[in-house]
Amino acid sequence: MSAAFHSHTVVTLAASSTSEHRPLIISLFAVFVAATLGITVWAGRQTKSASDFYAGGRQFTAFQNGLAVSGDYMSAASFLGIAGAIALFGYDGFLYSIGFLVAWLVALLLVAEPLRNSGRYTMGDVLAYRMRQRPVRTAAGVSTIIVSIFYLLAQMAGAGVLVSLLLGITSDAGKILIVALVGVLMIVYVTIGGMKGTTWVQMVKAVLLIAGALLMTFMVLWKFDFNVSDLLGTAAEKSGHGASFLEPGLKYGATGTSKLDFLSLGIALVLGTAGLPHILIRFYTVPTAKAARKSVNWAIGIIGAFYLMTIALGFGAAALIGPDEIKAKNPAGNAAAPQLAEYLGGVGTTGGAVMLAVISAVAFATILAVVAGLTLASSSSFAHDIYANVIRKGKATEKEEMRAARWATVFIGAAAIVLGAFARDMNVAGLVALAFAVAASANLPTLLYSLFWKRFTTQGALWSIYGGLASSVILVLFSPVVSGNAKTSMFKGVDFAWFPLENPGLISIPLGFLLGWIGSLLSKEEPDKGKYAELEVKSLTGIGAH
């Protein structure tokens, strides 16, 4: 009874203090957004050519690009979703941190350097090098846009939670309006700033996010006299699950299906990064392949440190706030990190309001930076692969190509706004895992086969991309993510789910590899061995790279 009363009192206090300090919170928040917009406008003035728009003029150093890659990768899912998943599911929530980090080894060892050497602006450049240009570029463009939209959903959902928490908006119409505003901001960022603006915003945001997470981690540990055992013990006790909170199986393990879901999620997280379009195009912004490799090393160090801190944030939220209060703000736990920030600053005090505003503004800057990177990846792919090389057959001028990219940004932004409105109550880390599964099913097999398999043909590439894409998207559509779960599904109150797993990776990723292999073996087209030898030399040595 007393615990329930205490929880209710804290919620009431938090609500009243937030409304009392709302002008201060909104002002601090507005300063962050204005600063990032200022950076974008400044960089936009220096964006003159297609190389500037797509690849930032290839002028960024390994450290700058490593920082920007980290900024691109440590999304709202990392900050809001993982903290929430750990706070609600303990050990099982931490799987996201491990998966996201291990995934970088695949990107470093297999993709970063060959991609930088072989391509120019998009993933389609690499795939089309030894295949028939038009069908392969079309497939690469379609895949890039669909993966980016899946990833955008997660960022939109995170933005809706954050801003509605700050402004005290509880109505569905208000949350949908917030998602629309984020979409408009993102369109402005990309159309004005291109890759230069996006990269600078990502660098600034990475520094802010690490600083914010470090401050919160220090404060959480300080509350427990830097005794991690005490922190974990209190989190387990407050969670209502006891010792099982710190053991595997709370979310994944109760049934055979959930164990398979665990495996599916793990595979998608580890293999997805190397197929994510907005991460792949970052390797083109550095002058050499050596710099591409170095920037991934920097990214691994920065991202590794950040994911270690998510343990303190997630378990800290569970120990200091408790699952009931976290779920009261957002059923999927996406508000756990901002709630923890307010608690650490002091609920009902100016310090609490400042902490809430600063951490929320950093998280919002995170969302805008990642959203800009994603939109840039998909609009670049449309303009460079589909418009310039398929529709205009390579005859488009640089100006026409950049105009097409800017229009594509508007349409992709509109699609993200509409879908983001439906996804506002879903855990953002889970939504990102879906994007990883689609990327690993459609893009990764095709990339690896193109770079490392001599017998790979155009038909194999098309089967792999479209087969991986179709299987992963169809399985998601008929999974509990979209319908059938009254609390967290995208469409509540309906049930057309027949696929039991929440993540399709276990089925769709092997299928993507298998279809690429079968399609190549059954193809009547003779692979161009000369072109493969050229690509091999180019990807390994960088000779002739742009």
C-alpha positions as CSV (number, residue, x, y, z in Angstrom):
1,M,0.0,0.0,0.0
2,S,2.8,2.5,1.0
3,A,4.8,1.7,-2.1
4,A,1.8,2.4,-4.3
5,F,1.1,5.6,-2.4
6,H,4.8,6.7,-2.8
7,S,4.7,5.9,-6.5
8,H,1.5,7.9,-6.9
9,T,3.0,10.8,-5.0
10,V,6.1,10.9,-7.1
11,V,4.0,10.8,-10.3
12,T,1.9,13.7,-9.1
13,L,4.9,15.7,-8.0
14,A,6.6,15.1,-11.3
15,A,3.6,16.2,-13.2
16,S,3.2,19.4,-11.2
17,S,6.9,20.2,-11.3
18,T,7.1,19.6,-15.0
19,S,4.2,22.0,-15.7
20,E,5.6,24.6,-13.3
21,H,9.0,24.5,-15.1
22,R,7.6,24.0,-18.6
23,P,8.7,27.5,-19.9
24,L,12.3,26.7,-18.8
25,I,12.2,23.2,-20.3
26,I,10.8,24.5,-23.7
27,S,13.4,27.3,-23.9
28,L,16.3,24.9,-23.3
29,F,14.9,22.5,-25.8
30,A,14.4,25.3,-28.4
31,V,18.0,26.4,-28.0
32,F,19.3,22.9,-28.9
33,V,17.0,22.6,-32.0
34,A,18.0,26.2,-33.1
35,A,21.7,25.3,-32.7
36,T,21.5,22.2,-34.9
37,L,19.5,24.1,-37.5
38,G,22.2,26.8,-37.5
39,I,24.9,24.2,-38.2
40,T,22.8,22.8,-41.1
41,V,22.3,26.2,-42.7
42,W,26.1,27.0,-42.3
43,A,27.0,23.7,-43.9
44,G,24.4,24.1,-46.6
45,R,26.1,27.2,-47.9
46,Q,29.2,25.1,-48.6
47,T,27.2,22.3,-50.4
48,K,27.8,23.2,-54.1
49,S,28.3,19.9,-56.0
50,A,26.8,16.4,-56.0
51,S,29.9,15.1,-54.2
52,D,29.3,17.7,-51.4
53,F,25.6,16.7,-51.2
54,Y,26.1,12.9,-51.2
55,A,29.5,12.5,-49.6
56,G,30.4,15.8,-47.9
57,G,33.1,16.4,-50.5
58,R,35.0,13.4,-49.0
59,Q,36.8,15.8,-46.7
60,F,36.2,14.4,-43.3
61,T,39.0,12.9,-41.2
62,A,38.8,9.3,-39.8
63,F,38.1,10.7,-36.3
64,Q,35.4,13.1,-37.5
65,N,33.8,10.3,-39.5
66,G,34.1,7.9,-36.6
67,L,32.3,10.5,-34.4
68,A,29.6,11.0,-37.1
69,V,29.2,7.2,-37.6
70,S,28.6,7.0,-33.8
71,G,26.1,9.8,-34.0
72,D,24.3,8.1,-36.9
73,Y,24.3,4.8,-35.0
74,M,23.5,5.7,-31.4
75,S,19.9,6.5,-32.3
76,A,16.8,7.1,-30.2
77,A,16.6,3.4,-30.1
78,S,19.9,3.1,-28.3
79,F,19.2,5.8,-25.8
80,L,15.4,5.6,-25.2
81,G,14.6,2.1,-26.3
82,I,17.5,0.2,-24.7
83,A,17.2,2.0,-21.4
84,G,13.5,1.2,-21.4
85,A,14.0,-2.4,-22.4
86,I,16.6,-3.0,-19.6
87,A,14.4,-1.2,-17.1
88,L,11.4,-3.4,-17.9
89,F,13.1,-6.8,-18.8
90,G,16.5,-6.6,-17.0
91,Y,19.0,-9.0,-18.5
92,D,17.0,-9.7,-21.7
93,G,16.8,-6.0,-22.5
94,F,20.6,-5.8,-22.4
95,L,20.7,-8.1,-25.5
96,Y,20.1,-5.0,-27.7
97,S,23.3,-3.3,-26.3
98,I,25.4,-6.4,-27.0
99,G,23.9,-7.0,-30.5
100,F,24.3,-3.4,-31.6
101,L,28.0,-3.4,-30.5
102,V,29.1,-6.9,-31.9
103,A,27.5,-5.9,-35.2
104,W,30.3,-3.5,-35.8
105,L,32.8,-6.3,-36.2
106,V,30.9,-7.6,-39.2
107,A,30.9,-4.1,-40.7
108,L,34.6,-3.6,-40.0
109,L,35.9,-6.9,-41.2
110,L,33.7,-7.5,-44.3
111,V,32.3,-4.2,-45.6
112,A,33.9,-0.9,-44.6
113,E,37.1,-0.9,-46.7
114,P,35.9,-2.8,-49.9
115,L,32.8,-0.6,-50.0
116,R,34.8,2.7,-49.8
117,N,37.1,1.5,-52.6
118,S,34.4,0.2,-55.0
119,G,31.5,2.7,-54.7
120,R,30.9,6.3,-55.2
121,Y,27.8,7.5,-53.5
122,T,25.4,4.6,-52.8
123,M,25.2,0.9,-52.3
124,G,23.9,0.5,-55.8
125,D,27.3,1.7,-57.2
126,V,28.9,-1.4,-55.8
127,L,26.2,-3.8,-56.9
128,A,25.9,-2.4,-60.4
129,Y,29.7,-2.6,-61.1
130,R,29.6,-6.1,-62.5
131,M,25.9,-6.6,-63.1
132,R,23.3,-5.2,-65.5
133,Q,22.9,-1.5,-64.4
134,R,19.2,-0.7,-64.6
135,P,17.6,-3.7,-62.8
136,V,20.2,-3.9,-60.1
137,R,20.2,-0.1,-59.4
138,T,16.4,-0.2,-59.2
139,A,16.4,-3.1,-56.7
140,A,19.1,-1.3,-54.6
141,G,17.1,1.9,-54.6
142,V,13.9,0.2,-53.6
143,S,15.6,-1.8,-50.8
144,T,17.4,1.3,-49.4
145,I,14.1,3.3,-49.3
146,I,12.2,0.5,-47.5
147,V,14.9,-0.2,-44.9
148,S,15.3,3.6,-44.2
149,I,11.5,4.0,-43.8
150,F,11.5,1.1,-41.2
151,Y,14.3,2.7,-39.3
152,L,12.6,6.1,-39.6
153,L,9.5,4.7,-37.8
154,A,11.6,4.1,-34.7
155,Q,12.9,7.6,-34.6
156,M,9.5,9.1,-35.2
157,A,8.0,7.0,-32.3
158,G,10.9,8.2,-30.0
159,A,10.4,11.8,-31.0
160,G,6.6,11.6,-30.3
161,V,7.3,10.2,-26.8
162,L,9.9,12.7,-25.9
163,V,8.2,15.9,-27.0
164,S,4.8,14.9,-25.6
165,L,6.5,14.1,-22.3
166,L,8.1,17.6,-22.3
167,L,5.0,19.5,-23.4
168,G,2.6,17.5,-21.3
169,I,0.7,16.3,-24.3
170,T,-1.4,13.2,-23.7
171,S,-3.9,13.2,-26.5
172,D,-3.3,11.0,-29.6
173,A,-3.9,14.0,-31.9
174,G,-1.2,16.0,-30.1
175,K,1.3,13.1,-30.4
176,I,0.6,12.7,-34.2
177,L,1.1,16.5,-34.7
178,I,4.6,16.1,-33.0
179,V,5.5,13.3,-35.3
180,A,4.5,15.5,-38.2
181,L,6.7,18.4,-36.9
182,V,9.7,16.1,-36.6
183,G,9.2,15.0,-40.2
184,V,9.1,18.6,-41.4
185,L,12.3,19.5,-39.5
186,M,14.1,16.4,-40.9
187,I,13.1,17.4,-44.5
188,V,14.6,20.9,-43.8
189,Y,17.8,19.4,-42.5
190,V,18.5,17.2,-45.5
191,T,17.3,19.6,-48.3
192,I,19.4,22.5,-47.0
193,G,22.5,20.7,-45.5
194,G,23.1,17.6,-47.5
195,M,25.8,15.3,-46.2
196,K,28.0,18.1,-44.9
197,G,25.2,19.5,-42.7
198,T,24.1,16.0,-41.6
199,T,27.7,15.0,-40.7
200,W,28.3,18.1,-38.5
201,V,25.0,17.6,-36.7
202,Q,25.8,14.0,-36.1
203,M,29.3,14.9,-34.7
204,V,27.9,17.5,-32.3
205,K,25.1,15.2,-31.3
206,A,27.5,12.3,-30.6
207,V,29.5,14.4,-28.2
208,L,26.4,15.7,-26.4
209,L,24.9,12.2,-26.1
210,I,28.1,10.7,-24.7
211,A,28.4,13.6,-22.2
212,G,24.7,13.3,-21.2
213,A,24.9,9.5,-20.7
214,L,28.2,9.9,-18.8
215,L,26.7,12.4,-16.4
216,M,23.6,10.3,-15.8
217,T,25.7,7.1,-15.3
218,F,27.9,8.9,-12.7
219,M,24.9,10.2,-10.9
220,V,23.2,6.8,-10.8
221,L,26.3,5.1,-9.5
222,W,26.8,7.9,-7.0
223,K,23.3,7.2,-5.6
224,F,24.5,3.6,-4.8
225,D,28.0,4.7,-3.5
226,F,29.5,3.3,-6.8
227,N,28.5,-0.2,-5.7
228,V,27.2,-2.0,-8.9
229,S,26.0,-5.0,-6.9
230,D,23.8,-2.7,-4.8
231,L,22.4,-1.1,-8.0
232,L,21.5,-4.5,-9.5
233,G,20.1,-5.8,-6.3
234,T,17.8,-2.8,-5.8
235,A,16.7,-3.0,-9.5
236,A,15.8,-6.7,-9.1
237,E,13.9,-6.0,-5.9
238,K,12.0,-3.0,-7.3
239,S,11.2,-4.8,-10.6
240,G,8.8,-7.2,-8.9
241,H,10.6,-10.2,-10.6
242,G,13.3,-10.8,-7.9
243,A,16.5,-12.6,-9.0
244,S,15.0,-13.6,-12.4
245,F,15.3,-9.9,-13.4
246,L,19.1,-10.4,-13.6
247,E,18.9,-13.7,-15.4
248,P,18.1,-14.6,-19.0
249,G,14.5,-15.5,-19.9
250,L,12.3,-12.8,-18.5
251,K,11.2,-11.6,-22.0
252,Y,12.7,-14.3,-24.1
253,G,12.6,-17.8,-22.6
254,A,9.2,-18.5,-21.1
255,T,8.2,-20.5,-24.3
256,G,9.8,-22.1,-27.2
257,T,8.6,-19.3,-29.5
258,S,10.2,-16.6,-27.3
259,K,13.5,-18.5,-27.4
260,L,13.4,-18.5,-31.2
261,D,12.5,-14.8,-31.1
262,F,15.6,-14.2,-29.0
263,L,17.8,-16.1,-31.6
264,S,16.1,-14.2,-34.5
265,L,16.7,-10.8,-32.8
266,G,20.3,-11.7,-32.1
267,I,21.0,-12.6,-35.7
268,A,19.2,-9.5,-37.0
269,L,21.2,-7.2,-34.7
270,V,24.6,-8.7,-35.5
271,L,24.2,-8.9,-39.3
272,G,22.0,-5.8,-39.9
273,T,24.5,-3.0,-39.4
274,A,26.6,-4.1,-42.4
275,G,23.5,-3.7,-44.6
276,L,22.1,-0.4,-43.3
277,P,22.2,2.1,-46.1
278,H,22.7,5.2,-43.9
279,I,25.7,3.6,-42.2
280,L,27.1,2.3,-45.6
281,I,27.1,5.8,-47.2
282,R,29.1,7.2,-44.3
283,F,32.2,5.2,-45.6
284,Y,32.2,7.4,-48.7
285,T,32.7,10.7,-46.8
286,V,36.4,10.0,-46.1
287,P,39.2,10.5,-48.6
288,T,40.7,6.9,-48.4
289,A,39.9,3.3,-47.5
290,K,42.5,3.5,-44.7
291,A,40.5,6.4,-43.2
292,A,37.3,4.4,-43.6
293,R,38.8,1.5,-41.6
294,K,40.1,3.9,-38.9
295,S,36.8,5.7,-38.6
296,V,35.1,2.3,-37.9
297,N,37.8,1.7,-35.1
298,W,36.9,5.1,-33.6
299,A,33.2,4.3,-33.9
300,I,33.6,0.9,-32.1
301,G,35.4,2.7,-29.2
302,I,32.8,5.4,-28.8
303,I,29.8,3.2,-29.3
304,G,31.2,0.5,-26.9
305,A,31.6,3.1,-24.1
306,F,28.1,4.3,-24.7
307,Y,26.5,0.8,-24.6
308,L,28.3,0.1,-21.4
309,M,26.6,3.1,-19.9
310,T,23.1,1.9,-21.0
311,I,23.5,-0.8,-18.3
312,A,23.6,1.9,-15.6
313,L,20.8,3.9,-17.2
314,G,18.4,0.9,-17.6
315,F,19.0,-0.7,-14.2
316,G,19.2,2.7,-12.6
317,A,15.7,3.5,-14.0
318,A,14.4,0.2,-12.7
319,A,15.9,0.8,-9.2
320,L,15.1,4.4,-8.7
321,I,11.8,4.8,-10.6
322,G,10.3,1.3,-10.9
323,P,8.5,-0.4,-13.8
324,D,4.9,0.8,-12.9
325,E,5.8,4.4,-13.1
326,I,7.9,3.9,-16.3
327,K,4.9,2.1,-18.0
328,A,2.5,4.9,-16.8
329,K,4.4,7.4,-19.0
330,N,4.9,5.0,-22.0
331,P,3.8,1.3,-22.1
332,A,6.9,0.3,-24.1
333,G,9.3,2.0,-21.6
334,N,10.6,4.7,-24.1
335,A,10.4,7.5,-21.5
336,A,12.6,5.7,-18.9
337,A,15.8,7.8,-19.7
338,P,14.1,11.2,-19.5
339,Q,12.2,10.1,-16.3
340,L,15.5,9.0,-14.8
341,A,17.1,12.4,-15.7
342,E,14.3,14.2,-13.9
343,Y,14.6,12.0,-10.8
344,L,18.4,12.5,-10.7
345,G,18.1,16.2,-10.9
346,G,15.4,16.2,-8.2
347,V,11.7,15.7,-8.9
348,G,9.8,19.0,-8.3
349,T,13.0,21.1,-8.4
350,T,14.6,23.4,-11.0
351,G,17.5,21.0,-11.2
352,G,15.1,18.2,-12.2
353,A,13.5,20.4,-14.8
354,V,16.9,21.4,-16.3
355,M,18.1,17.7,-16.3
356,L,14.9,16.6,-18.0
357,A,15.2,19.4,-20.6
358,V,18.9,18.9,-21.4
359,I,18.7,15.1,-21.6
360,S,15.5,15.2,-23.7
361,A,17.0,17.9,-26.0
362,V,20.1,15.7,-26.5
363,A,17.8,12.7,-27.3
364,F,15.8,14.9,-29.7
365,A,19.0,16.1,-31.4
366,T,19.9,12.4,-31.6
367,I,16.6,11.7,-33.4
368,L,17.0,14.6,-35.8
369,A,20.6,13.6,-36.7
370,V,19.7,9.9,-37.3
371,V,16.6,10.9,-39.2
372,A,18.6,13.2,-41.4
373,G,21.1,10.5,-42.2
374,L,18.4,8.0,-43.1
375,T,16.5,10.4,-45.3
376,L,19.8,11.4,-47.0
377,A,20.6,7.7,-47.7
378,S,17.2,7.0,-49.2
379,S,16.9,10.2,-51.2
380,S,20.5,9.8,-52.5
381,S,19.7,6.3,-53.6
382,F,16.5,7.4,-55.4
383,A,18.3,10.3,-57.2
384,H,21.6,8.6,-58.0
385,D,20.4,5.0,-58.7
386,I,16.8,5.2,-59.9
387,Y,16.5,8.8,-61.4
388,A,20.0,9.4,-62.8
389,N,20.9,5.9,-63.9
390,V,17.6,4.2,-64.6
391,I,15.0,6.8,-65.6
392,R,17.5,9.2,-67.3
393,K,20.0,6.4,-68.3
394,G,23.0,8.3,-67.0
395,K,22.3,11.5,-68.8
396,A,21.1,13.6,-65.9
397,T,23.2,16.6,-64.9
398,E,24.5,17.1,-61.4
399,K,21.9,19.9,-60.8
400,E,19.0,17.7,-61.9
401,E,20.2,14.8,-59.8
402,M,20.4,17.0,-56.7
403,R,16.9,18.4,-57.4
404,A,15.6,14.9,-57.6
405,A,17.2,14.0,-54.3
406,R,15.6,17.0,-52.6
407,W,12.1,16.1,-53.9
408,A,12.7,12.5,-52.8
409,T,13.4,13.8,-49.3
410,V,10.0,15.4,-49.2
411,F,8.1,12.3,-50.3
412,I,10.1,9.9,-48.0
413,G,9.6,12.4,-45.1
414,A,5.8,12.3,-45.8
415,A,5.7,8.5,-45.7
416,A,7.7,8.4,-42.4
417,I,5.2,10.9,-40.8
418,V,2.2,8.8,-41.8
419,L,3.7,5.5,-40.6
420,G,5.3,7.1,-37.5
421,A,1.9,8.2,-36.3
422,F,0.8,4.5,-36.1
423,A,4.0,3.4,-34.4
424,R,4.0,5.9,-31.5
425,D,3.3,3.4,-28.7
426,M,5.9,0.7,-29.8
427,N,9.3,0.2,-28.2
428,V,11.8,2.0,-30.4
429,A,14.6,-0.6,-29.9
430,G,12.2,-3.3,-31.2
431,L,11.3,-1.2,-34.2
432,V,15.0,-0.6,-35.1
433,A,15.6,-4.4,-34.8
434,L,13.0,-4.8,-37.6
435,A,15.0,-2.4,-39.8
436,F,18.1,-4.4,-39.1
437,A,16.3,-7.7,-40.1
438,V,15.2,-6.2,-43.4
439,A,18.7,-4.8,-44.1
440,A,20.4,-8.1,-43.3
441,S,17.9,-10.0,-45.4
442,A,18.0,-7.9,-48.6
443,N,21.2,-5.8,-48.6
444,L,23.9,-7.9,-46.8
445,P,23.7,-11.1,-48.9
446,T,23.8,-9.1,-52.2
447,L,26.7,-6.9,-51.0
448,L,28.8,-9.9,-49.8
449,Y,28.1,-12.0,-52.9
450,S,29.0,-9.0,-55.2
451,L,32.3,-8.4,-53.4
452,F,33.4,-12.0,-52.8
453,W,31.7,-14.5,-55.2
454,K,32.8,-14.8,-58.8
455,R,29.7,-16.7,-60.0
456,F,27.2,-14.1,-58.8
457,T,24.9,-12.8,-61.5
458,T,22.3,-10.1,-62.0
459,Q,19.5,-12.6,-61.5
460,G,21.1,-13.7,-58.2
461,A,21.2,-10.1,-57.1
462,L,17.6,-9.5,-57.9
463,W,16.4,-12.7,-56.3
464,S,18.4,-11.9,-53.2
465,I,17.3,-8.3,-52.8
466,Y,13.6,-8.7,-53.7
467,G,13.3,-12.1,-52.0
468,G,15.0,-10.9,-48.8
469,L,12.9,-7.7,-48.8
470,A,9.6,-9.4,-49.6
471,S,10.0,-12.2,-47.1
472,S,11.1,-9.9,-44.2
473,V,8.4,-7.3,-44.8
474,I,5.6,-9.9,-45.3
475,L,6.6,-11.7,-42.1
476,V,6.6,-8.4,-40.1
477,L,3.2,-7.5,-41.5
478,F,1.7,-10.8,-40.2
479,S,3.6,-10.8,-36.9
480,P,2.5,-9.6,-33.4
481,V,4.4,-6.3,-34.1
482,V,1.6,-5.2,-36.4
483,S,-1.5,-6.9,-34.9
484,G,-2.6,-9.3,-32.3
485,N,-1.0,-7.8,-29.2
486,A,-3.4,-5.5,-27.4
487,K,-0.7,-3.3,-25.8
488,T,2.2,-2.9,-28.2
489,S,0.9,-3.8,-31.7
490,M,0.8,-1.0,-34.4
491,F,-2.9,-1.7,-35.0
492,K,-4.7,-2.4,-31.8
493,G,-8.0,-4.3,-31.6
494,V,-7.4,-6.4,-34.8
495,D,-5.6,-9.7,-35.2
496,F,-4.3,-11.0,-38.5
497,A,-1.0,-12.3,-37.2
498,W,-0.1,-15.8,-38.2
499,F,3.7,-15.6,-37.9
500,P,4.6,-16.1,-34.2
501,L,8.0,-14.3,-34.0
502,E,8.3,-10.5,-33.5
503,N,11.5,-10.5,-35.6
504,P,11.7,-12.2,-39.0
505,G,15.5,-12.5,-39.2
506,L,15.7,-16.2,-38.4
507,I,13.7,-17.0,-41.6
508,S,14.3,-14.1,-43.9
509,I,18.1,-13.7,-43.6
510,P,19.1,-17.3,-44.6
511,L,16.4,-17.0,-47.3
512,G,18.1,-13.9,-48.7
513,F,21.4,-15.7,-49.0
514,L,19.8,-18.9,-50.4
515,L,17.9,-17.0,-53.1
516,G,21.0,-15.2,-54.2
517,W,22.9,-18.5,-54.5
518,I,20.0,-20.3,-56.3
519,G,19.3,-17.4,-58.6
520,S,22.9,-17.2,-59.7
521,L,23.2,-21.0,-60.3
522,L,19.9,-21.0,-62.4
523,S,20.8,-17.9,-64.4
524,K,21.6,-18.3,-68.1
525,E,23.8,-15.2,-67.9
526,E,27.5,-15.8,-67.9
527,P,29.2,-13.9,-65.1
528,D,31.7,-11.3,-66.3
529,K,34.9,-12.7,-64.8
530,G,37.0,-9.7,-66.1
531,K,34.7,-7.3,-64.3
532,Y,34.9,-9.4,-61.1
533,A,38.7,-9.3,-61.2
534,E,38.6,-5.5,-61.7
535,L,36.2,-5.1,-58.7
536,E,38.3,-7.5,-56.6
537,V,41.5,-5.5,-57.2
538,K,39.7,-2.2,-56.7
539,S,38.0,-3.2,-53.5
540,L,41.2,-4.6,-52.0
541,T,43.7,-2.0,-53.1
542,G,41.6,1.2,-53.7
543,I,43.2,1.6,-57.2
544,G,40.8,3.8,-59.3
545,A,38.6,4.6,-56.4
546,H,36.7,7.9,-56.5
